[in-house]
Amino acid sequence: MSPILLAEQILNGLQSGVMLFLMAAGLTLIFGVMGLINLAHGSLYMVGAFAAAAVAGATGSFLLALIAALAAAAAAGAMVELLVIRRLYARDHLDQVLATFALILIFSEGTRWLFGSFPLYLDIPPWLAGTVMLPGGIEYAAYRLALIGAGLAVAAGLWWMNARTRLGIQIRAGENDREMIAALGVDISKLYTLVFAIGAALAGLAGALVGPIQSVQIGMGEPVLILAFVVIVIGGIGSVRGALVGGLLVGLTDTLGRLLLPELFKLVTDASGAATIGSAFASMAIYILMAGVLIWKPTGLFGARA
């Protein structure tokens, strides 16, 4: 195996990881502040992707498509919180799971009614097309490199919001004692709506950014949602820093596992068997990682409480 191929796969793992972070960051914010299990988070990822594809197709502008994805996902999230989620905070987690699962079906059928059943396609913008020559002779797609930069920039922005702004203080306080901040005069209902909209916007942004490297289709958010839950369990529920570290770990583990495990099994079996066994173990690698983290630290890497 060449060092260049390994370096490219590491970059692919980083790119996958930062996109998972965008999904997981919104999910962990919502769960940390509201204690809500939101299975419909993947549907907001899909909403952002479809909004971006529709606007890009109509205007030809990728930047307008990203703005539309953020706005559509945030608006959808705020509407869902106001109309449905607000009635679930005091309910059992099973009620939350059933209600948000119903939202998945509603979003899927609503999107099918608006856009049809066929996939949409979002083109890579011309100014990010082609490849970039990196040190060491590594030729890598400019768009994927931009995704890594965008994800890290969002991570820095979330850190700044959480650590340096009044909203961040309220979010951190809400994670620890929501009754107390309500007693101090913070409108907890508005805070919940805003946090839900921010989480939804992050999911929509992830969907829009991934759109050019995969088809935009009904149900595209559900597989990513499963990985996002793995990320927040590894990183620690409620921790944005944990979501970033967990996303990078999951992205690298999944990508490098698919590359290295078949090669490893070639040492003990034939090429055909190594490919089959290696692929099977690679698909299990992130769950083995999650189990290992939970055995070592049940609250996750940066979780303050279970």
Disulfide bonds with the S-S distance in Angstrom:
none
